[in-house]
């Protein structure tokens, strides 16, 4: 099986890192609110899996939604 690598610019790598940190921060705050009983409904935290969501969203193109 042939391996394929794509080149990623420094700008894109920094954007991805920023988005992953943003997702982690949001989930940490959401977890704190849930522990305090301030969230009504189901909460599913995916800490440690931020890259999957960020990469999936960055792959979206105009018209995908």
C-alpha positions as CSV (number, residue, x, y, z in Angstrom):
1,X,0.0,0.0,0.0
2,X,1.4,3.3,-1.0
3,X,1.7,6.0,1.7
4,X,0.5,9.5,0.9
5,X,1.7,12.5,2.7
6,X,0.3,16.0,2.2
7,X,2.2,19.2,2.8
8,X,0.6,21.5,5.5
9,X,1.6,25.1,5.8
10,X,2.7,26.5,9.1
11,X,-0.3,28.8,9.0
12,X,-2.7,25.8,8.7
13,X,-0.8,23.8,11.4
14,X,-1.1,26.8,13.8
15,X,-4.8,27.2,13.0
16,X,-5.4,23.5,13.7
17,X,-3.5,23.7,17.0
18,X,-5.6,26.8,18.0
19,X,-8.8,25.1,17.2
20,X,-7.8,21.9,19.1
21,X,-7.0,24.1,22.2
22,X,-10.2,26.0,21.8
23,X,-12.2,22.7,21.7
24,X,-10.3,21.5,24.8
25,X,-11.0,24.7,26.7
26,X,-14.7,24.5,25.8
27,X,-15.0,20.9,27.0
28,X,-13.2,21.6,30.2
29,X,-15.6,24.5,31.0
30,X,-18.6,22.3,30.0
31,X,-17.4,19.6,32.3
32,X,-17.1,22.0,35.2
33,X,-20.7,23.3,34.6
34,X,-22.0,19.8,34.4
35,X,-20.4,18.9,37.7
36,X,-22.1,21.9,39.3
37,X,-25.4,20.8,37.9
38,X,-25.7,23.8,35.7
39,X,-26.1,21.8,32.4
40,X,-29.5,20.3,31.7
41,X,-29.3,17.3,29.4
42,X,-26.7,14.9,28.2
43,X,-23.0,15.8,28.0
44,X,-20.5,13.7,26.1
45,X,-17.0,15.0,26.6
46,X,-14.4,13.9,24.0
47,X,-11.2,15.3,25.6
48,X,-8.2,13.8,24.0
49,X,-10.0,13.5,20.7
50,X,-10.0,17.1,19.7
51,X,-7.9,16.4,16.5
52,X,-10.6,14.2,15.0
53,X,-13.3,16.9,15.1
54,X,-11.0,19.7,14.0
55,X,-9.7,17.7,11.0
56,X,-13.2,16.6,10.0
57,X,-14.4,20.2,10.0
58,X,-11.4,21.5,8.2
59,X,-12.0,19.0,5.4
60,X,-15.5,20.4,4.8
61,X,-16.0,22.3,1.6
62,X,-18.6,24.8,0.4
63,X,-21.8,22.9,-0.2
64,X,-21.1,20.1,2.2
65,X,-23.6,21.4,4.7
